[in-house]
Amino acid sequence: MLKLPLESSIAIEGVCSEEEILVESYRVLSLPKFERKVDYTTDLRSIDPVELAKNSHWYLRNPLWTKILKVQERIINSAREFLYKESFTELLPLVVSPVTDPGLRGARKVKAYIYGVEHEVSSSIIMYKQATAAVFGKVFFVARNVREEPPENILSGRHLVEFTQIDLEVAHASLNNVIDLGERIVYYICEKIKSDEELLSGVNDDLECFKPPYPRVTYDDALSIVNKLGFNIKWGVELTSEAETALAKHFNSPVWITEFPSISRGFYYLQNPRDSRYNVDFNLVMPGVCGEVIDGGLREYSYEKLVDRIKLHNEPPEKYEWFLDLARHGGIPPSAGLGLGVERLTMYITGVRHIALAAAFPKLPGLTKTP
C-alpha cells in the first residue's frame, strides 16, 4: 500500500469505472514542503483550547476537526432545507451597520469606520430581521456576528468573539409559533445528522435527539430550581453556564426558559402585558455543556414604546433613526423570531466540550493575533 504524507500530489494511470480505479502505474508529483509546526495527529479533545486557537491553521489538518466541520456544514444545510420547506426567504446578512444590537449581556460592540463615519460591526441583525419580515413575512439569515466578550468568558468553553447564528423572523407570529418552530428545527437537524452513521462515526456515536415538545419553565422557576441545586444567582441576572447545565440535567432533556426580566435583555423584546418586569421571550438550553442554543421572543413594534425602552437602556434614540423611522410610520409589524447558535449546536451534536473545536478559526475571548 502506498503511504504518503497528507497534501502529497500523485498522478495515476489506469482504468476508471463508476465504482473504482484499476491502477496500472503512478508517480509522485510532489510532497508537502512545509515543516510540521504542531502534532496535528494527536487527540484534539486533550489539547488546551488556547493552543488550538493559536495554531488552528495547522490543527485543521487533524481528521477529527475536519469531521466536526463537515458535521457543521450539514447542520447549516439541514437548517436551510428545513426553512425552505417552511416557506422562508433567505437574505444575505449585513457586516457593518450604523448601529447593531445593544443587548449583548456584558460584551462590547466592535467599531468600524467607513468614509470617516463610525459604524458597528454586526453583533446581531435583530432590527434588520424585523424590517424584512414586514416585506417577506418569513425571513432568515445565516449571519456572522462579532462581540468583544469579557476575557473571563474563555473559561465557559461556550463563548466566541466571532460566531454564527441562523437568524429567523416571522411576521404576526405568536410565542408558541416560534417555540414550536425552534424545537422542530433542532430536532430535524439532529435526526438528519444522526441518520448518517459515517458522518458521526468517531465523532459522537451516542448522539441523542430529543423529540419535541420540550418542557418550559419561567425564568423565576428556573432560578428557584438551580438555587435549590446549590447555585446562588440573584434575580435579574443571567443563569451561569454551570447553572444552565444543571437545569438541563435536572429535566434530562432540552428545556425552554421563558419570561426573562426586562432589565436583562435588549429594548426590542415585547414586555409581558401582565407584568412589565418581564419580557415575552425565551432561551432553549440543551443537555451537556453547550448550554443555550436558541434565543428569541416577541418583538416590540410600537414607536413610542421603542423610544422609551431605548432610553431606559441609556441609549440615544437618534442612533436608531432608520429603525425608528420605520416604526413611526407603521413599517415594523408585530413579529417573533429566534437566533440559533451554529457553533453551540455543533458542540451538542459532536459532543465536544469546548467551542474552540466548533469553529474553523476560533476567536476566543481575550485572545488576539490568532488566525
C-alpha positions as CSV (number, residue, x, y, z in Angstrom):
1,M,0.0,0.0,0.0
2,L,1.3,3.4,-0.9
3,K,1.8,5.6,2.1
4,L,2.4,9.4,1.6
5,P,2.1,12.4,3.8
6,L,-1.1,14.5,3.8
7,E,-1.2,17.0,0.9
8,S,1.0,15.0,-1.4
9,S,0.2,15.0,-5.1
10,I,0.3,11.9,-7.4
11,A,-0.5,11.1,-11.0
12,I,-2.3,7.8,-11.7
13,E,-2.7,5.9,-14.9
14,G,-5.3,3.2,-15.1
15,V,-8.9,2.2,-15.9
16,C,-11.7,4.1,-14.2
17,S,-15.2,2.7,-13.8
18,E,-18.2,4.1,-11.9
19,E,-17.1,2.4,-8.7
20,E,-13.3,2.1,-8.7
21,I,-10.0,2.8,-10.4
22,L,-7.8,0.0,-11.5
23,V,-4.3,1.5,-11.1
24,E,-1.7,0.4,-13.6
25,S,1.0,2.9,-12.6
26,Y,1.5,6.0,-10.6
27,R,4.2,8.6,-10.0
28,V,4.6,11.1,-7.1
29,L,4.4,14.7,-8.4
30,S,5.2,16.5,-5.1
31,L,5.4,16.1,-1.4
32,P,4.3,18.7,1.1
33,K,7.2,21.2,1.6
34,F,6.0,22.6,4.9
35,E,7.6,21.8,8.2
36,R,5.1,20.4,10.6
37,K,4.7,23.0,13.4
38,V,2.4,21.0,15.6
39,D,1.5,17.4,16.1
40,Y,-1.9,17.6,14.5
41,T,-2.3,13.8,14.6
42,T,-3.0,13.8,18.4
43,D,-6.4,13.8,20.1
44,L,-7.7,17.3,19.8
45,R,-10.0,16.9,22.7
46,S,-7.0,16.8,25.0
47,I,-5.3,19.9,23.7
48,D,-5.6,23.3,25.5
49,P,-8.2,25.4,23.6
50,V,-5.8,28.4,23.7
51,E,-3.2,26.2,21.9
52,L,-5.9,25.2,19.4
53,A,-6.9,28.7,18.7
54,K,-3.4,30.0,18.3
55,N,-2.5,27.2,15.9
56,S,-5.8,26.5,14.2
57,H,-4.2,26.9,10.8
58,W,-2.2,23.7,11.4
59,Y,-4.6,21.8,13.6
60,L,-7.3,22.0,10.9
61,R,-5.4,19.1,9.2
62,N,-6.5,16.8,12.1
63,P,-9.1,14.3,10.8
64,L,-11.3,14.8,13.9
65,W,-11.6,18.6,13.3
66,T,-12.2,18.0,9.6
67,K,-15.1,15.7,10.5
68,I,-16.5,18.2,13.1
69,L,-16.6,20.9,10.4
70,K,-18.2,18.5,7.9
71,V,-20.9,18.0,10.6
72,Q,-21.2,21.7,10.9
73,E,-21.7,22.1,7.2
74,R,-24.5,19.5,7.4
75,I,-26.1,21.5,10.3
76,I,-26.3,24.6,8.1
77,N,-27.5,22.7,5.1
78,S,-30.2,20.9,7.1
79,A,-31.4,24.2,8.6
80,R,-31.7,25.7,5.2
81,E,-33.5,22.6,3.9
82,F,-36.0,22.8,6.8
83,L,-36.6,26.6,6.5
84,Y,-37.1,26.4,2.7
85,K,-39.8,23.7,3.3
86,E,-41.4,26.2,5.7
87,S,-41.5,28.9,3.0
88,F,-38.9,31.1,4.5
89,T,-36.9,33.6,2.3
90,E,-33.1,33.7,2.9
91,L,-31.5,37.1,2.7
92,L,-27.8,38.0,2.9
93,P,-26.6,39.3,6.3
94,L,-25.0,42.7,6.9
95,V,-21.4,43.0,8.1
96,V,-21.5,46.7,9.2
97,S,-24.4,48.9,10.3
98,P,-25.0,52.4,11.7
99,V,-26.0,50.6,14.9
100,T,-26.5,47.0,16.0
101,D,-28.0,45.1,18.9
102,P,-27.3,46.7,22.2
103,G,-28.4,43.7,24.3
104,L,-25.1,42.0,24.5
105,R,-25.1,40.8,28.1
106,G,-21.7,42.1,29.1
107,A,-20.0,42.0,25.7
108,R,-19.0,45.1,23.8
109,K,-19.6,46.1,20.2
110,V,-16.7,46.5,17.7
111,K,-16.4,49.7,15.7
112,A,-15.5,50.2,12.1
113,Y,-15.1,53.5,10.1
114,I,-16.4,54.0,6.6
115,Y,-15.6,57.3,4.9
116,G,-14.7,58.6,8.3
117,V,-18.1,57.8,9.8
118,E,-18.3,55.4,12.7
119,H,-20.2,52.2,12.1
120,E,-20.6,49.0,14.1
121,V,-19.6,45.5,13.1
122,S,-22.7,43.3,13.2
123,S,-23.3,41.9,16.7
124,S,-26.8,40.9,15.7
125,I,-29.2,41.6,12.9
126,I,-32.3,41.7,15.0
127,M,-33.6,45.1,13.7
128,Y,-33.0,44.0,10.1
129,K,-35.0,40.8,10.7
130,Q,-37.9,42.9,12.0
131,A,-37.7,45.3,9.0
132,T,-37.5,42.5,6.4
133,A,-40.2,40.3,8.0
134,A,-42.6,43.2,7.1
135,V,-41.8,42.6,3.4
136,F,-41.3,38.9,3.2
137,G,-43.3,37.5,6.1
138,K,-40.8,34.8,6.9
139,V,-37.1,35.5,6.6
140,F,-33.8,34.0,7.7
141,F,-30.1,34.9,7.6
142,V,-27.0,32.8,8.2
143,A,-25.3,35.6,10.0
144,R,-21.8,36.1,11.3
145,N,-21.6,38.2,14.4
146,V,-18.7,39.8,16.3
147,R,-18.8,40.7,20.0
148,E,-15.9,41.6,22.3
149,E,-16.6,39.2,25.1
150,P,-15.2,39.7,28.5
151,P,-11.9,37.8,28.7
152,E,-13.1,35.7,31.6
153,N,-15.7,34.1,29.3
154,I,-13.0,32.0,27.8
155,L,-13.4,29.8,30.9
156,S,-17.1,29.0,30.0
157,G,-16.0,26.9,27.0
158,R,-19.0,28.2,25.0
159,H,-18.2,31.8,24.0
160,L,-16.6,33.0,20.8
161,V,-15.8,36.6,19.7
162,E,-16.9,35.7,16.2
163,F,-19.8,33.3,15.8
164,T,-22.7,32.3,13.5
165,Q,-26.4,32.4,14.0
166,I,-29.3,31.1,11.9
167,D,-31.4,34.1,12.5
168,L,-35.1,33.9,11.6
169,E,-38.2,36.1,12.0
170,V,-41.9,35.6,11.3
171,A,-44.4,38.5,11.0
172,H,-47.5,38.2,13.1
173,A,-46.3,35.0,14.9
174,S,-47.1,34.1,18.4
175,L,-44.7,32.9,21.1
176,N,-46.0,29.3,20.7
177,N,-45.4,29.6,16.9
178,V,-41.7,30.3,17.2
179,I,-41.1,28.0,20.1
180,D,-42.6,25.2,18.1
181,L,-40.5,26.2,15.1
182,G,-37.3,26.3,17.2
183,E,-37.7,22.8,18.7
184,R,-38.7,21.3,15.3
185,I,-35.7,22.8,13.6
186,V,-33.3,21.5,16.3
187,Y,-34.9,18.0,16.1
188,Y,-34.9,18.0,12.3
189,I,-31.2,18.9,12.2
190,C,-30.3,16.3,14.8
191,E,-32.2,13.5,13.2
192,K,-30.8,14.3,9.8
193,I,-27.2,14.1,11.0
194,K,-27.8,11.1,13.2
195,S,-29.1,9.2,10.2
196,D,-25.6,9.5,8.6
197,E,-23.6,7.0,10.7
198,E,-20.5,7.5,8.6
199,L,-20.5,11.3,9.3
200,L,-20.7,10.9,13.0
201,S,-18.5,7.8,13.3
202,G,-15.6,8.5,15.6
203,V,-17.1,12.0,16.5
204,N,-20.2,11.2,18.6
205,D,-21.6,7.7,18.3
206,D,-24.0,8.4,21.2
207,L,-25.9,11.4,19.9
208,E,-29.4,11.7,21.4
209,C,-32.1,13.5,19.5
210,F,-34.9,14.6,21.8
211,K,-38.4,14.5,20.2
212,P,-40.4,17.7,20.9
213,P,-42.2,19.1,22.7
214,Y,-39.7,20.2,25.4
215,P,-40.5,21.3,28.9
216,R,-40.9,25.0,29.6
217,V,-40.1,26.9,32.8
218,T,-40.2,30.6,33.5
219,Y,-37.0,32.4,34.5
220,D,-38.3,32.7,38.1
221,D,-38.9,28.9,38.3
222,A,-35.6,28.2,36.6
223,L,-33.9,30.4,39.2
224,S,-35.6,28.6,42.0
225,I,-34.6,25.2,40.7
226,V,-30.9,26.0,40.2
227,N,-30.6,27.8,43.5
228,K,-32.0,24.7,45.2
229,L,-29.3,22.7,43.4
230,G,-26.7,24.8,45.1
231,F,-26.3,27.9,43.0
232,N,-26.7,31.5,44.3
233,I,-28.0,33.5,41.4
234,K,-29.8,36.8,42.1
235,W,-33.0,37.8,40.3
236,G,-32.4,39.8,37.2
237,V,-29.0,38.1,36.4
238,E,-28.5,35.6,33.6
239,L,-28.0,32.0,34.6
240,T,-24.4,31.0,34.6
241,S,-23.0,28.3,32.2
242,E,-22.9,25.8,35.1
243,A,-26.4,26.6,36.2
244,E,-27.8,26.1,32.6
245,T,-26.0,22.7,32.5
246,A,-27.5,21.7,35.9
247,L,-31.0,22.8,34.7
248,A,-30.9,20.7,31.6
249,K,-29.6,17.8,33.6
250,H,-32.5,18.3,36.1
251,F,-35.0,17.8,33.3
252,N,-32.9,15.3,31.4
253,S,-33.9,17.0,28.1
254,P,-33.7,20.3,26.3
255,V,-35.6,22.9,28.3
256,W,-37.1,26.3,27.4
257,I,-36.7,29.2,29.8
258,T,-39.3,31.9,29.3
259,E,-40.1,35.4,30.6
260,F,-36.7,36.8,31.4
261,P,-36.5,40.1,33.3
262,S,-36.8,43.1,31.1
263,I,-33.7,44.7,32.7
264,S,-31.5,41.8,31.5
265,R,-32.4,42.0,27.8
266,G,-32.4,44.4,24.8
267,F,-35.0,47.0,24.1
268,Y,-36.6,45.2,21.2
269,Y,-38.4,42.5,23.2
270,L,-42.1,42.9,23.9
271,Q,-42.8,43.3,27.6
272,N,-45.3,41.0,29.2
273,P,-48.7,42.9,29.3
274,R,-49.5,41.3,32.6
275,D,-46.2,42.3,34.3
276,S,-43.8,44.7,32.6
277,R,-40.9,43.5,34.7
278,Y,-40.7,40.5,32.3
279,N,-40.4,40.1,28.5
280,V,-42.2,37.7,26.3
281,D,-39.1,35.8,25.3
282,F,-37.2,32.5,25.7
283,N,-33.9,30.6,25.6
284,L,-33.5,26.9,24.7
285,V,-30.9,25.1,26.8
286,M,-29.6,21.8,25.6
287,P,-28.2,19.0,27.8
288,G,-24.5,18.8,28.3
289,V,-22.0,21.6,28.3
290,C,-23.1,23.7,25.3
291,G,-25.9,25.4,27.2
292,E,-28.2,27.9,25.4
293,V,-28.5,27.3,21.7
294,I,-31.6,29.4,20.9
295,D,-32.5,32.9,22.0
296,G,-35.6,34.7,20.9
297,G,-39.1,36.1,21.6
298,L,-41.8,38.5,20.6
299,R,-40.7,41.9,19.3
300,E,-41.7,45.4,20.3
301,Y,-43.1,47.3,17.3
302,S,-44.7,50.5,18.9
303,Y,-42.7,53.6,18.1
304,E,-43.4,55.2,21.5
305,K,-42.5,52.1,23.5
306,L,-39.3,51.5,21.5
307,V,-38.2,55.1,22.2
308,D,-39.0,54.6,25.9
309,R,-37.2,51.3,26.1
310,I,-34.1,52.7,24.2
311,K,-33.9,55.5,26.8
312,L,-34.2,53.0,29.7
313,H,-31.2,51.3,28.3
314,N,-29.3,54.6,28.4
315,E,-29.0,54.7,24.6
316,P,-29.7,57.8,22.5
317,P,-32.8,57.2,20.2
318,E,-31.1,59.1,17.3
319,K,-28.7,56.2,16.9
320,Y,-31.6,54.1,15.8
321,E,-33.1,56.6,13.5
322,W,-33.6,54.4,10.4
323,F,-35.3,51.7,12.6
324,L,-37.5,54.2,14.5
325,D,-38.4,55.9,11.2
326,L,-39.9,52.6,10.1
327,A,-41.7,52.1,13.4
328,R,-43.0,55.7,13.4
329,H,-44.8,55.1,10.1
330,G,-46.0,51.6,10.7
331,G,-43.2,49.8,8.9
332,I,-42.4,47.4,11.7
333,P,-45.1,44.7,12.2
334,P,-45.7,42.6,15.2
335,S,-43.3,39.7,14.8
336,A,-41.4,36.9,16.6
337,G,-38.1,35.3,15.9
338,L,-35.1,33.5,17.2
339,G,-31.4,33.0,16.7
340,L,-29.9,29.5,16.6
341,G,-26.2,29.4,17.5
342,V,-24.5,27.2,14.9
343,E,-21.3,26.6,16.9
344,R,-23.2,25.8,20.1
345,L,-25.4,23.3,18.3
346,T,-22.2,21.9,16.7
347,M,-20.9,21.3,20.3
348,Y,-24.0,19.4,21.2
349,I,-24.2,17.2,18.1
350,T,-20.5,16.4,18.0
351,G,-20.1,16.1,21.8
352,V,-17.1,18.3,22.1
353,R,-16.6,20.1,25.4
354,H,-15.1,23.4,24.2
355,I,-16.4,25.7,21.5
356,A,-12.9,26.1,20.0
357,L,-13.5,22.9,18.2
358,A,-16.8,24.1,16.7
359,A,-15.2,26.8,14.5
360,A,-12.6,26.6,11.8
361,F,-10.5,29.5,13.1
362,P,-11.9,30.1,16.6
363,K,-11.6,33.6,18.1
364,L,-11.7,33.1,21.9
365,P,-12.4,35.8,24.5
366,G,-9.3,37.7,25.5
367,L,-7.1,36.2,22.8
368,T,-5.6,38.3,20.0
369,K,-3.3,37.6,17.0
370,T,-5.0,34.3,16.3
371,P,-5.6,33.2,12.6
